[in-house]
C-alpha cells in the first residue's frame, strides 16, 4: 500500500512539474507614450491583449512604484484566444518633466510581464 501511495505522489508531482504556463500578447504595444501634456491632466490608456496560450490566463496583481499610477485588470480568467484589456491611469498632478513608469503584472505566466508608460509633464508655472 505504501508503494502505491509513493507512486501516486510521484505521478502527481511530475504532472505539476510539467504544468503549462499561460502567455499573453499585447496587440499594439506594451509601451505607451502620451507625449507632452500639461500638469494636472488625468491620463488613461487601455493595453489590449490576447491570451495566446492553450490554458486560461489569470492575472493576480499589478505592481507599480508610485501611487500616481493606477491599474485595473480583469479579475476573471481570460480563456485561450480571448481578448481583454488592462487600464492604466496616470495622475500628472505634481509630476514634472520626463515620467517613465513600469507596471509589473503577476500572472500564471513563465515570467513577469511588464507594461511601460511615458509622458513629459509641462509644469503649470512654465
N, C-alpha and C positions, 0 to 999 in steps of 0.2 A: 504494500500500500504506500509506503514511504517513497518507493521508486516512482510510482505513478504521479504522486504529488510533485516530486522534484522535476520530473519530465514535463508536467503541465506548467510549472513555474518557468522552466527554461523556454518552452514554446511561447508563452505569453511575453516573456522578456524580449525574445527575438522579434516578436511581432511589433512591440512598442519601439524597439530599436530601429526597425525599418519603416516606421511611420513616415508618411509623406508630409511635406511642408506645403502650405499654400503659397501662392505667388500672385502679385497683382502688378498691373502695368498702367501707368498714367497715360491717358490718351493724348494730351498735348505735351505737357512737361511737368516735371516735379519741382520746377523753379518758376516763380512768378515775380516780375519786376513791375511795380506801379509807375516807375519813372519819378518825376518831380511832383510833389504835392505840398500844399500849404499845411503848416502845423494846425492841429485841431481836427483834421479830417479823419473820419472813421472809415477804414478801408476793409473791403470784403473780396474774397476770391474763392471760387469753388474749384478744387482739384478733382477732376473727373477721372475715375479709374475703372478697370475691368479685372475681375478675378480670372486670371489666365491659367489656373491650375484645375486639377480634377477633384479637388475637395473644397468644402466651404471655407471661406476666408473669415477669420474672426479678429477684429481689431480690439485690443484690450485697453490701450491707453495712448495718449499723445503727450509727449513731454516737451515743454517749452522753457526757455531760460528767463522769460520776462512776463510779468502779469499784463503787459500791454498786448500780448498775443493770446487770442482765444481760439480753440479748435473744437469743432463739432464733427463727430464721425458717427457712422452707422453703428448702432448697438446690437443689431441682429446680424447673424451670419450672412455673408454675401455668397450666393451659390456660384458654382462654376459658370463662366461666360456671362455672368450678370454684371451690370454696370451700376455704379453708385458714385457718390461724391463726398469729399471732405471739405467743410467750410472753415476757412482761416480768416480771422478778423484781426486787424491791427489798429491800435489806437495811437495816432500820431501826437496826441496831446503831450507836451513837454518832452518830445523827442526831437532831436536836431540833427540835420545833415544826413550823412550816409547811415542807413539802418540795414542790417543784414541778419536775419534770424533763421535758425534751423529748427525744424519740428521733427522729433524722433517718434515714429509710430511703432508701438509694440503690438505685434500680431503673431499669428501662428505661421510665420514665415521663417526661412532659414536664417535671415539676418535682419537687423533693424532697418526699416525703410525711413529715408529722410526726405522731408519736403523743405524747400527754402523759399523765403520771401525777401524781397529787397525793395527799398524805397529811399528816395532822397527827400528829406523833410526840410522845407524852407521855413525858418523861424518867423513868427509873427513880426518881430522887430526889424527884419530885413526888408 
